[in-house]
Amino acid sequence: MSLDYHTLPVERLQRRIDSLMETISFNLQIGKSESVSSARAEIEIIQTELIRRKKEMQNGRNVFP
Protein backbone atom coordinates (compact mmCIF):
# COMPACT_ATOMS: atom_id res chain seq x y z
CA MET A 1 0.00 0.00 0.00
CA SER A 2 1.41 3.33 -1.02
CA LEU A 3 0.17 6.18 1.14
CA ASP A 4 1.33 9.73 1.52
CA TYR A 5 1.89 9.63 5.26
CA HIS A 6 2.70 13.35 5.36
CA THR A 7 -0.94 14.26 4.67
CA LEU A 8 -2.76 11.78 6.89
CA PRO A 9 -4.05 12.74 10.34
CA VAL A 10 -2.32 11.19 13.35
CA GLU A 11 -5.42 9.17 14.24
CA ARG A 12 -5.46 7.56 10.81
CA LEU A 13 -1.76 6.73 11.05
CA GLN A 14 -2.30 5.12 14.44
CA ARG A 15 -5.20 3.06 13.07
CA ARG A 16 -2.95 1.93 10.22
CA ILE A 17 -0.30 0.80 12.72
CA ASP A 18 -2.95 -1.11 14.68
CA SER A 19 -4.16 -2.78 11.49
CA LEU A 20 -0.63 -3.72 10.50
CA MET A 21 0.01 -5.21 13.95
CA GLU A 22 -3.06 -7.42 13.50
CA THR A 23 -1.79 -8.42 10.06
CA ILE A 24 1.61 -9.32 11.53
CA SER A 25 0.00 -11.47 14.21
CA PHE A 26 -2.14 -13.31 11.67
CA ASN A 27 0.69 -13.82 9.19
CA LEU A 28 3.01 -15.15 11.90
CA GLN A 29 0.37 -17.75 12.73
CA ILE A 30 0.15 -18.93 9.13
CA GLY A 31 3.88 -18.63 8.40
CA LYS A 32 3.94 -15.78 5.88
CA SER A 33 7.25 -14.20 6.85
CA GLU A 34 7.48 -12.02 3.74
CA SER A 35 4.20 -10.30 4.62
CA VAL A 36 5.42 -9.83 8.19
CA SER A 37 8.60 -8.11 6.99
CA SER A 38 6.61 -5.83 4.71
CA ALA A 39 4.19 -4.85 7.49
CA ARG A 40 7.03 -4.18 9.93
CA ALA A 41 8.74 -1.96 7.36
CA GLU A 42 5.56 0.04 6.87
CA ILE A 43 5.12 0.43 10.63
CA GLU A 44 8.67 1.76 10.85
CA ILE A 45 7.94 4.33 8.12
CA ILE A 46 4.78 5.49 9.89
CA GLN A 47 6.53 5.72 13.27
CA THR A 48 9.29 7.80 11.69
CA GLU A 49 6.65 10.20 10.34
CA LEU A 50 4.99 10.46 13.76
CA ILE A 51 8.35 11.23 15.39
CA ARG A 52 9.06 13.88 12.74
CA ARG A 53 5.71 15.53 13.46
CA LYS A 54 6.31 15.48 17.20
CA LYS A 55 9.70 17.16 16.77
CA GLU A 56 8.22 19.80 14.45
CA MET A 57 5.47 20.52 16.94
CA GLN A 58 8.02 20.86 19.75
CA ASN A 59 9.76 23.45 17.59
CA GLY A 60 6.55 25.47 17.46
CA ARG A 61 5.31 24.34 14.07
CA ASN A 62 1.85 22.92 13.59
CA VAL A 63 2.44 20.14 11.06
CA PHE A 64 -0.58 18.01 11.85
CA PRO A 65 -3.11 18.02 9.03
N, C-alpha and C positions, 0 to 999 in steps of 0.2 A: 504494500500500500504506500503510495507516494502522497504525502500530505505536506502542506506548507505550515510547519509548526509555528512559524513566526506570527501567523495571523489568527491562530486558534486561541480561544479563551482558556485560561488555566483549568477551569472545571472540565472542559472537554479533553484537555491533555491528560488530566488525572484519570478520567474515565477510560481513555485509551490505554493508559498504563494498567489499570485494573483488568481490562479486557485481555490485554496481552499476557498478564500473569495467569489468568484462567486458561488461556491457550497453551501456555508453557506447561501448566499442571497436567492438562489433558494429553498433550503430545508426549510428555515424559511417560505417562501411563501406557501409551500405545507404541512407544519406541521411535518416535519421529524426531531424531536428534537435529536434523537439518532445520526443521521448523522451529525448534527450540532456540537454536543459534540465531535465527533470523529475528525472532520475537525479542530475544535479549538485546540484540543490536538496536532494534527500534526503541526499546525502553531506554537504552543508554542515550540515544539521540534526544529523546523527549526530556529526559532528566537534565541533560546538558542545556537545553533550551530553558527549562524552568530555573536553573541556576543562573543563567545569563540574565533572565528577567529580574530575578531577585537582586542581583548585583546592580543592575541599572536602576531599580527602584531605590536601593540604598543610596545611590548617587543622586537622588532627587529627580529622576526621570520616570515618568509614567509610561511604561512600555506595554502595559497590559491592554490588549484590545477589548 
